[in-house]
Each structure stands twice: as structure tokens, then as C-alpha cells.
């Protein structure tokens, strides 16, 4: 019942877009702690990570303990990013002009979008969709099944700190290393489950080629859902991208002769991910009934 109610809230209301959202509070708390202890040091980054997470878990635990099922439903709902993910991607794919599509894609990817053509905009949106299908939906469900609403909330904190600190730039290469590694560990299984689910829905038997492409990504996890979506939807994803004026060389994903990445094929790929998330929710509900009677 808890999972069903949380999913109904997510489907009906989505992720509340407000500066008072608990995840926004958590982000401000993490930024405050970073300002206090930051140094170009891995040890400082580990210390800051533990302080941020441990103190933030205290009110979460109190909500879980005192508010009963209502608190648990709230925790799980706020740990999911299902509706907002699909809404942002649809805004890119259905934008009436290229300029509007570029503006919409800037909301979900950290790439230079000014010179993107239509295919590049769609690729960026679908790659973000594939990665976040794991990060924002399947991973919270996975940790909920294992450890209940506290597991989902804890994962959301870990993922948020990775989004804030998990960069390989001058400021965060050492300080954010721990945040990035913990997120990699917690997303290891969900990313691969997402890939398997997409390939199953796309009815693709391409394990050897897919495996090689997924493993070629710089991230230990992001390549799995991205390559899986490329194969399952029969489109080409990946390729070099530009960030802050610098080219980031990346491999291509998909079949040797993919379909053109038109608006129609992109929307079909999004529908495939949506169906995969519905299956993931149904399976999570069944597993939760077994693991958390």
C-alpha cells in the first residue's frame, strides 16, 4: 500500500518544484557544510559527506518513526523523480522550434547546447532519460525494496551529493571523489537492471555487442541504460559532446544501421522507457510485498 500511494502521488503531482522541497533543503545544507570545510582534499570530502548525510538522516528517521505510514509514503514519494523526468524530456522532443528545444535540453544536461542540431538535441534528451530512468526511478525503488523508505531516502541523498560534488574538475576531483564513488556503488545494480529491462522490452538479443558498448562509457554505470536504450529503440546515441567549450570524446551506442533519430523515433524511445518504468514499479510492488510483509 505504501508503494502504491507513493506512486499515485508521483503520477498525479510529480516532484514538487519548490525551493521548499526537502531535496532543495538538503542541497542547501550540503552547500553550507561545503563552504565550512572545503579544501582540495579527499579526506575533507569524506568528512563533509558523512556529516551531511548523518545529520540529514536524523529528521528523516524521526519522520519514519513518528509519522508512521504517512511519513513513509512522503519519504518514498519525494525520493522519486518519475513524472518530472518524463515531463522535461517530452518538452525537448515536442518543442516546436530548435531554439526552444535547445533551451529545454539545458534544463536536463550540462552540455553546450547553442550549436546543437536537432539530432544532437534529441540524443542529449534520450541519454538523460536513460540514465535518470535508473538514477531517479529504478534505483530508489531498488533500495526501497531492500531497506524500505529509509533506503530510498538515503539513496536520494547519495545521488544528490554526487550531482553536486561528483565532478572531475579542479574543485571536486579530490573533494568529490568519495561522493562519486558511493553513488557508483549504489547505482551499480540498478543501472544494469534498467538495461536488462529495456533490452527485454525491445526484444533485442545483442548481449555481446551491447556489453562492449556499455563498458566503454567513462562512467561505470551510465553507459548501461544509455547503450540499452540505443539498442532497444534501434537509434544511435552517444558520440562526442561539448562542455564549457571543450570536447568530451565519447563512443557511439546502438546497432550498425540505426533508424534516423527523428521526433517520431525519439518519442517511441521515450515510450519504451516509460513502459520499462511501469514494469519496474509493478515488479517492485510485488517484491516489496514479499520482502516487507
Secondary structure, DSSP 8 states (H G I E B T S, - for coil): -HHHHHHHHHHHH-S--STTSHHHHHHHHHHHHHHHH--S-HHHHHHHHHHHHHHHHHHHHHHHHHSHHHHHHHHHHHH--HHHHHHHHHHHHT-SSHHHHHHHHTTT--S--TT--HHHHHHHHHHHHHHHIIIIIIHHHHHHHHHHHHHHHHHHHHHHHHHHH---STTTTTTTHHHHHHHHHHHHHHHHHHHHHHHHHHT---HHHHHHHHHTSSSTTHHHHHHHHHHHHT--EE--EEETTEEE---EES-TT-----HHHHHHHHHHHHHHHHHHHHHHHHHHHHH--
